[in-house]
Amino acid sequence: MILDDFVLIDDKGLYCKYGDFYLDPKLPAKTAVISHAHADHAISGNNEVYCTRATATIMQLRYDRTAAKVFNIVGYNQSFNIGRVVITLIPAGHMLGSAQILMEYEGTRYLYTGDYKLQPDATCEPIEWVTTDVLITESTFADPAVLHPDPVVEIQKINAIKTNILLGAYGLGKSQRLINLISTYAPQKKILVHHRIMPINAIYEKMGFTLGAHQIYGRKLMKVQDEFVYIVPPFTFDSYIRAIGVTRLFASGWKNLQVNQKDTLFISDHVDWKDILETITRTQPSQIWTLHGDGRHLKNHFNNDIFVKLLN
């Protein structure tokens, strides 16, 4: 039997009272199961955290001693208990170490996706599929009007840009994916990386994910026109708004983050409308609960065929 209150949202975030734990809490919690290391899902200060090794390693890099009092490192597809809830982490394909969180309680399965993607990505574990009774899915781009283009076609656009490129991207997950894509599909480009991104790159390499040739940024290098691509985090990108002699691009699935009309780079690490429908087909839920976006399009699409509940 599906419990309508199996997870609820309170001031700390998504709470499972049947196991007394939070999923990606927004405020420090006694017990947290964390899907991945992006800061909007993995905050510091939790007492006890369950997550993958990559997620813990990145959190420890970012937060140092305040990352958590206790880390419980869990491998993919290795079940563990929190109270009477059986939990299994399933690869989510979003970034290194990202996990869907499968929760089983009294014979019913609830699958929390966290952030996830279906597109191929050589810098993280590919998504795996499990069936579930309730799919608790992010709905960031759950809109029939949103269909993400092929990332290979997108990255190949930069082959036609002969100036140096200032490329804005989130430092964790997106930057590493871009290094790999550029190295593979625009190999003549010389990749420079902001110093704050380099320690994250080192974690990827240590965990067996080869990114491709790159080096730390040097100011003298960018003064030479030699098809350099300088990957920088958003705060640095914004500070270079008046940069001359470069083409400014921001890699994102969001239209409002594209910074010029001539050149765009739509590369997203989230599922689009088509991918969410594919996920529903693969996981075969009886109910869909939506988070992190607008679930109304899914509710209208399925009408009475599948019950859709908007959690936020």
TAMO-V235460 format. One record per pair of residues at least 24 apart in sequence whose ideal C-beta (glycine too) atoms are under 10 Angstrom apart, sorted by the first residue. I is the first residue (numbers start at 1). J is the second residue. D is the distance in whole Angstrom. If there is no record, write none. Layout:
BEGIN
((I	J	D) (I	J	D))
END
This chain:
BEGIN
((1	106	7) (1	107	8) (1	108	6) (1	133	9) (2	108	6) (2	109	10) (2	110	8) (2	133	6) (2	134	6) (2	285	10) (2	286	7) (2	287	6) (2	289	10) (2	307	9) (3	105	7) (3	106	8) (3	108	7) (3	110	9) (3	134	9) (4	134	10) (4	287	9) (4	289	10) (4	309	8) (6	85	9) (6	103	8) (6	105	7) (6	106	10) (6	108	8) (6	110	6) (6	133	10) (6	134	7) (6	136	9) (6	289	9) (7	103	8) (7	110	7) (7	112	7) (7	134	9) (7	136	7) (7	289	8) (7	291	9) (7	311	8) (8	311	8) (9	291	8) (9	311	6) (9	312	6) (12	43	10) (12	46	10) (13	41	9) (13	43	9) (13	291	10) (14	112	7) (14	136	8) (14	289	10) (14	291	7) (14	292	10) (14	311	8) (14	312	9) (16	82	8) (16	83	9) (16	85	6) (16	87	9) (16	101	10) (16	103	7) (16	105	8) (16	110	8) (16	112	9) (17	83	10) (18	82	9) (18	83	7) (18	84	7) (18	85	6) (18	103	9) (18	105	5) (18	106	8) (18	110	10) (19	81	8) (19	82	4) (19	83	4) (19	84	7) (19	85	4) (19	86	9) (19	87	8) (19	103	7) (19	105	8) (20	82	7) (20	83	6) (20	85	9) (21	48	9) (21	50	8) (21	82	5) (21	83	8) (21	85	8) (21	87	9) (21	103	9) (22	46	8) (23	87	10) (23	101	6) (23	103	9) (23	112	5) (23	114	8) (23	136	8) (23	291	9) (24	51	10) (24	101	9) (24	112	8) (24	114	7) (24	115	9) (24	291	10) (24	292	10) (25	49	10) (28	66	9) (28	68	9) (28	69	10) (30	69	10) (31	70	10) (31	72	10) (31	82	6) (31	83	9) (32	68	8) (33	72	9) (33	74	9) (33	80	10) (33	82	7) (33	85	10) (33	87	6) (33	89	8) (33	99	9) (33	101	6) (33	103	9) (33	112	8) (33	114	10) (34	59	8) (34	68	9) (34	71	10) (34	89	10) (34	97	10) (34	98	10) (34	99	8) (34	101	9) (34	114	9) (35	89	8) (35	92	7) (35	94	8) (35	97	9) (35	98	6) (35	99	5) (35	100	7) (35	101	6) (35	112	7) (35	113	8) (35	114	3) (35	115	7) (35	116	9) (35	138	10) (36	92	7) (36	94	6) (36	95	6) (36	96	8) (36	97	6) (36	98	4) (36	99	7) (36	100	10) (36	114	6) (36	115	6) (36	116	9) (36	124	9) (36	172	9) (36	173	8) (37	61	9) (37	62	7) (37	63	10) (37	67	10) (37	95	7) (37	96	8) (37	97	6) (37	98	8) (37	172	7) (37	173	8) (37	200	9) (37	203	10) (38	62	10) (38	94	8) (38	95	7) (38	98	9) (38	114	9) (38	115	7) (38	170	8) (38	172	6) (38	173	7) (38	174	10) (38	269	9) (39	63	9) (39	170	10) (39	172	8) (40	115	9) (40	292	9) (41	94	10) (41	98	9) (41	114	6) (41	115	7) (41	292	9) (42	67	9) (42	68	9) (42	97	10) (42	172	10) (43	67	10) (43	68	10) (44	68	7) (45	69	9) (46	70	9) (46	71	9) (48	72	7) (48	82	9) (49	73	9) (50	74	6) (50	80	7) (50	82	7) (50	87	7) (50	89	8) (50	99	10) (50	101	9) (51	89	8) (51	97	7) (51	98	10) (51	99	7) (51	101	10) (52	76	7) (52	89	6) (52	91	9) (52	92	10) (52	96	9) (52	97	4) (52	98	8) (52	99	6) (52	125	9) (53	96	10) (53	97	7) (53	207	8) (54	95	9) (54	96	5) (54	97	3) (54	98	8) (54	99	9) (54	124	9) (54	125	9) (54	203	7) (54	204	9) (54	206	10) (54	207	6) (54	209	9) (55	89	9) (55	95	9) (55	96	8) (55	97	4) (55	98	8) (55	99	8) (56	97	8) (57	96	9) (57	97	8) (57	200	10) (57	203	6) (57	206	8) (57	207	8) (58	95	9) (58	96	8) (58	97	7) (58	172	7) (58	173	9) (58	199	10) (58	200	7) (58	203	6) (58	204	10) (59	97	10) (60	203	10) (61	172	10) (61	199	6) (61	200	7) (61	202	9) (61	203	7) (62	171	10) (62	172	8) (62	199	9) (62	200	9) (74	99	8) (76	100	10) (76	125	7) (76	128	8) (77	102	9) (77	128	8) (77	130	9) (79	104	8) (85	110	9) (87	112	10) (88	130	8) (89	114	10) (90	114	10) (90	116	10) (90	125	10) (90	127	8) (90	128	5) (90	129	8) (90	130	6) (90	132	10) (91	116	9) (91	124	8) (91	125	4) (91	126	6) (91	127	6) (91	128	5) (91	129	10) (92	116	4) (92	117	8) (92	124	9) (92	125	8) (92	126	9) (92	127	6) (92	128	8) (92	138	10) (93	117	5) (93	118	7) (93	119	8) (93	120	9) (93	121	7) (93	124	6) (93	125	7) (93	126	5) (93	127	3) (93	128	8) (93	269	9) (93	271	9) (93	275	10) (94	121	9) (94	124	7) (94	125	10) (94	127	8) (94	138	9) (94	173	7) (94	269	6) (94	270	8) (94	271	9) (95	121	8) (95	123	8) (95	124	5) (95	125	9) (95	170	9) (95	172	7) (95	173	3) (95	174	8) (95	176	8) (95	177	8) (95	204	10) (95	269	6) (96	121	9) (96	123	6) (96	124	5) (96	125	8) (96	172	9) (96	173	7) (96	176	7) (96	177	10) (96	200	9) (96	203	7) (96	204	6) (96	207	7) (96	208	10) (96	209	6) (97	124	8) (97	125	8) (97	173	10) (97	203	9) (97	204	10) (97	207	8) (98	124	7) (98	125	8) (98	127	9) (98	173	8) (98	269	9) (99	125	9) (99	128	10) (100	127	8) (100	128	8) (100	129	9) (100	130	8) (100	132	9) (100	135	10) (100	136	9) (100	137	10) (100	279	10) (100	283	9) (101	136	9) (102	130	6) (102	131	10) (102	132	7) (102	283	10) (103	132	9) (103	134	9) (103	136	9) (104	132	9) (104	133	9) (107	133	9) (108	132	9) (108	133	5) (108	134	7) (108	286	9) (109	133	5) (109	134	7) (109	135	10) (109	283	9) (109	285	9) (109	286	10) (110	134	5) (110	135	8) (110	136	6) (110	285	9) (110	287	9) (110	289	8) (111	135	5) (111	136	6) (111	137	8) (111	279	10) (111	283	6) (111	285	8) (111	289	10) (112	136	4) (112	137	8) (112	138	9) (112	289	9) (112	291	8) (113	137	5) (113	138	6) (113	139	10) (113	271	8) (113	276	9) (113	279	7) (113	283	9) (113	291	8) (113	292	9) (114	138	7) (114	291	9) (114	292	9) (115	140	8) (115	173	9) (115	269	7) (115	270	6) (115	271	9) (115	292	8) (116	269	9) (116	270	8) (116	271	6) (116	275	9) (116	276	10) (116	279	8) (117	148	9) (117	151	10) (117	177	10) (117	253	10) (117	268	7) (117	269	5) (117	270	6) (117	271	6) (117	272	9) (117	275	7) (118	148	10) (118	270	10) (118	271	6) (118	272	9) (118	274	9) (118	275	4) (118	276	9) (118	278	6) (118	279	7) (118	282	9) (119	148	7) (119	149	10) (119	150	8) (119	151	6) (119	152	10) (119	177	10) (119	267	9) (119	268	8) (119	269	8) (119	270	10) (119	271	9) (119	272	9) (119	275	8) (120	150	10) (120	151	8) (120	152	9) (121	151	8) (121	173	9) (121	176	9) (121	177	6) (121	180	8) (121	181	9) (121	209	10) (121	269	8) (122	176	10) (122	177	8) (122	180	5) (122	181	8) (122	183	10) (122	184	8) (122	209	7) (122	210	8) (122	211	9) (122	212	9) (123	173	8) (123	174	10) (123	175	10) (123	176	5) (123	177	5) (123	178	9) (123	179	8) (123	180	5) (123	181	9) (123	201	10) (123	204	6) (123	209	5) (123	210	9) (123	211	7) (123	212	10) (124	173	8) (124	176	8) (124	177	8) (124	204	9) (124	207	10) (124	209	7) (124	269	9) (125	209	9) (127	271	9) (127	275	10) (127	279	8) (127	282	9) (128	282	10) (129	278	10) (129	279	8) (129	281	10) (129	282	5) (129	283	7) (129	284	10) (130	282	9) (130	283	7) (130	284	10) (131	282	8) (131	283	6) (131	284	5) (131	285	8) (132	282	10) (132	283	5) (132	284	7) (132	285	5) (132	286	9) (132	287	9) (132	288	10) (133	283	9) (133	284	9) (133	285	6) (133	286	5) (133	287	7) (134	283	10) (134	285	6) (134	286	7) (134	287	5) (134	288	8) (134	289	6) (134	307	9) (134	309	9) (135	276	9) (135	279	7) (135	280	6) (135	282	10) (135	283	5) (135	284	9) (135	285	4) (135	286	9) (135	287	7) (135	288	5) (135	289	7) (135	290	9) (135	306	9) (135	308	10) (136	285	9) (136	287	9) (136	288	8) (136	289	5) (136	290	8) (136	291	6) (136	309	9) (136	311	7) (137	271	8) (137	276	7) (137	279	7) (137	280	8) (137	283	9) (137	285	9) (137	288	6) (137	289	7) (137	290	6) (137	291	7) (137	292	9) (137	293	9) (137	295	8) (137	298	8) (137	308	10) (137	311	10) (138	270	7) (138	271	7) (138	276	9) (138	290	8) (138	291	6) (138	292	4) (138	293	6) (138	295	10) (139	270	10) (139	271	9) (139	273	10) (139	276	7) (139	288	9) (139	289	10) (139	290	4) (139	291	7) (139	292	6) (139	293	4) (139	294	6) (139	295	5) (139	296	9) (139	297	8) (139	298	7) (139	308	10) (139	310	8) (139	311	10) (139	312	9) (140	253	8) (140	254	9) (140	268	9) (140	269	10) (140	270	5) (140	271	8) (140	272	9) (140	276	10) (140	291	9) (140	292	6) (140	293	4) (140	294	9) (141	253	6) (141	254	9) (141	268	7) (141	270	6) (141	271	7) (141	272	5) (141	273	7) (141	274	10) (141	275	9) (141	276	8) (141	293	7) (141	294	10) (142	270	10) (142	271	8) (142	272	8) (142	273	6) (142	275	10) (142	276	6) (142	277	10) (142	288	10) (142	290	7) (142	292	9) (142	293	6) (142	294	6) (142	295	6) (142	296	9) (142	297	6) (142	298	6) (142	299	10) (142	301	9) (143	272	8) (143	273	6) (143	276	10) (143	293	9) (143	294	7) (143	296	9) (143	297	5) (143	298	9) (144	272	9) (144	273	5) (144	274	9) (144	277	9) (144	297	6) (144	298	10) (144	300	10) (144	301	8) (145	272	10) (145	273	8) (145	297	9) (146	253	8) (146	254	10) (146	255	9) (146	268	9) (146	270	9) (146	271	10) (146	272	5) (146	273	6) (146	274	9) (146	275	10) (146	276	10) (146	297	9) (147	266	10) (147	272	5) (147	273	6) (147	274	6) (147	275	9) (148	253	6) (148	266	7) (148	267	8) (148	268	5) (148	269	10) (148	270	8) (148	271	8) (148	272	4) (148	273	9) (148	274	8) (148	275	8) (149	253	10) (149	264	10) (149	265	10) (149	266	5) (149	267	8) (149	268	9) (149	272	10) (150	266	10) (150	267	10) (151	177	8) (151	178	9) (151	181	6) (151	185	9) (151	251	9) (151	265	9) (151	266	9) (151	267	5) (151	268	8) (151	269	10) (152	181	7) (152	184	8) (152	185	6) (152	267	10) (153	185	9) (153	266	10) (154	181	8) (154	185	9) (154	251	8) (154	264	8) (154	265	6) (154	266	6) (154	267	5) (154	268	10) (155	180	10) (155	181	4) (155	182	6) (155	183	10) (155	184	8) (155	185	5) (155	186	6) (155	189	10) (155	251	9) (155	265	8) (155	267	7) (156	181	9) (156	182	10) (156	185	5) (156	186	7) (157	185	10) (157	186	9) (157	249	9) (157	263	7) (157	264	8) (157	265	7) (157	266	10) (158	182	7) (158	185	9) (158	186	5) (158	189	7) (158	227	9) (158	229	7) (158	247	8) (158	249	8) (158	263	8) (158	265	8) (159	185	8) (159	186	5) (159	187	10) (159	188	8) (159	189	8) (159	227	9) (160	186	10) (160	263	9) (161	186	9) (161	189	9) (161	227	8) (161	229	9) (161	246	10) (161	247	5) (161	249	8) (161	262	10) (161	263	7) (162	225	8) (162	227	7) (162	247	9) (163	225	7) (163	227	8) (163	228	9) (163	245	7) (163	246	6) (163	247	5) (164	189	10) (164	190	9) (164	192	9) (164	221	9) (164	222	6) (164	223	9) (164	224	8) (164	225	6) (164	226	7) (164	227	7) (164	228	4) (164	229	7) (164	230	7) (164	243	9) (164	245	7) (164	246	5) (164	247	7) (165	189	8) (165	191	10) (165	192	10) (165	222	10) (165	227	8) (165	228	7) (165	229	5) (165	230	7) (165	231	9) (165	246	6) (165	247	5) (165	248	8) (165	249	6) (165	263	9) (165	265	9) (166	192	10) (166	222	8) (166	228	9) (166	229	8) (166	230	5) (166	231	9) (166	232	7) (166	236	9) (166	237	7) (166	240	6) (166	241	10) (166	243	6) (166	245	10) (166	246	5) (166	247	7) (166	248	5) (166	249	7) (166	250	9) (166	259	9) (167	191	9) (167	192	9) (167	193	10) (167	228	10) (167	229	5) (167	230	7) (167	231	5) (167	232	7) (167	237	8) (167	246	9) (167	247	9) (167	248	8) (167	249	5) (167	250	8) (167	251	6) (167	265	8) (168	230	10) (168	231	8) (168	232	6) (168	233	8) (168	234	6) (168	235	10) (168	236	8) (168	237	3) (168	238	8) (168	240	9) (168	248	7) (168	249	7) (168	250	4) (168	251	7) (168	252	8) (168	257	8) (168	259	7) (168	265	9) (169	194	10) (169	197	9) (169	231	6) (169	232	8) (169	233	7) (169	234	8) (169	237	8) (169	249	9) (169	250	7) (169	251	5) (169	252	8) (169	257	10) (169	265	9) (169	267	8) (170	197	10) (170	233	7) (170	234	7) (170	250	10) (170	251	9) (170	252	8) (170	269	8) (171	196	6) (171	197	5) (171	198	10) (171	199	10) (171	200	6) (171	201	10) (171	231	9) (171	232	9) (171	233	4) (171	234	8) (171	235	10) (171	236	9) (172	197	8) (172	200	6) (172	203	9) (172	204	10) (172	233	9) (173	200	9) (173	204	10) (173	269	6) (174	231	9) (174	233	10) (174	251	6) (174	252	8) (174	253	10) (174	267	7) (174	268	9) (174	269	6) (175	200	7) (175	201	8) (175	204	10) (175	211	9) (175	214	10) (175	231	5) (175	232	9) (175	233	8) (175	251	9) (176	200	7) (176	201	6) (176	203	9) (176	204	5) (176	205	9) (176	209	7) (176	211	6) (176	212	9) (176	214	10) (176	231	9) (177	204	10) (177	211	9) (177	251	9) (177	267	7) (177	269	7) (178	211	9) (178	212	10) (178	214	10) (178	229	8) (178	231	6) (178	251	6) (178	265	9) (178	267	7) (179	204	9) (179	210	10) (179	211	4) (179	212	5) (179	213	8) (179	214	5) (179	229	9) (179	231	7) (180	204	9) (180	209	8) (180	210	8) (180	211	5) (180	212	5) (180	214	10) (181	211	10) (181	212	8) (181	251	9) (181	267	8) (182	211	10) (182	212	7) (182	213	9) (182	214	9) (182	229	6) (182	231	9) (183	210	9) (183	211	7) (183	212	3) (183	213	6) (183	214	8) (184	212	7) (186	227	9) (186	229	8) (187	212	8) (187	213	8) (188	226	10) (188	227	6) (189	213	10) (189	226	10) (189	227	5) (189	228	7) (189	229	5) (190	214	8) (190	215	8) (190	221	8) (190	224	10) (190	226	6) (190	227	6) (190	228	5) (190	229	7) (190	230	9) (191	215	7) (191	217	10) (191	228	8) (191	229	5) (191	230	8) (191	231	7) (192	216	7) (192	217	4) (192	218	7) (192	221	6) (192	222	7) (192	228	6) (192	229	7) (192	230	4) (192	231	7) (192	232	9) (193	217	6) (193	229	9) (193	230	8) (193	231	5) (193	232	8) (194	230	8) (194	231	7) (194	232	5) (194	233	6) (194	235	10) (194	236	6) (194	237	9) (195	232	10) (195	236	10) (196	232	9) (196	233	6) (196	235	9) (196	236	8) (197	231	7) (197	232	8) (197	233	7) (197	236	10) (201	231	10) (222	246	7) (273	297	7) (273	298	9) (273	301	9) (276	301	10) (277	301	8) (277	302	10) (280	306	7) (280	308	10))
END
